Amino acid sequence: NSKPAAWPHSRDRVVVPLIACFLWEGEENDKFWLATMQHALDDIKVVARREGCIYEDSPAYPILDFGTTDAEVVYRENIDKLIAIRKKYDPDNVMGLTGGLKI
């Protein structure tokens, strides 16, 4: 089996990230396209579940997050350990200033 990791995974049930690419111009279009992207990915996930590519309880894949998923949903039972690690090695929460999931 695999070594411990932050992302809860299992070699018994492979989960493949779902990737879609969107490109648009104009900041005024951001809200529309972000909502459209989320809707498209939600629809893709429905088909992927039906086809057995992902499972109802599959962990969220962190690099595909639109900022709408909490770190607890991604890292599940590992979140408390990750919080302790962050507090120990990043007590000033410098990494919390970056984008991405907040631990």
SULTAVEN-V948575 format. One record per backbone hydrogen bond with DSSP energy under -1.0 kcal/mol. CO is the residue of the C=O (numbers start at 0). NH is the residue of the N-H. Records with the same first field share a line. If there is no record, write none. Layout:
CO=NH  NH
This chain:
25=28
26=29
28=32
29=33
30=34
31=35
32=36
33=37
34=38
35=39
36=40
37=41
38=42
39=43
40=44
41=45
42=46
43=47
44=48
45=49
46=50
47=52  53
48=51
54=57
60=63
61=64
69=73
70=74
71=75
74=77
75=78
77=81
78=82
79=83
80=84
81=85
82=86
83=87
84=88
85=89
89=92
93=96
94=97
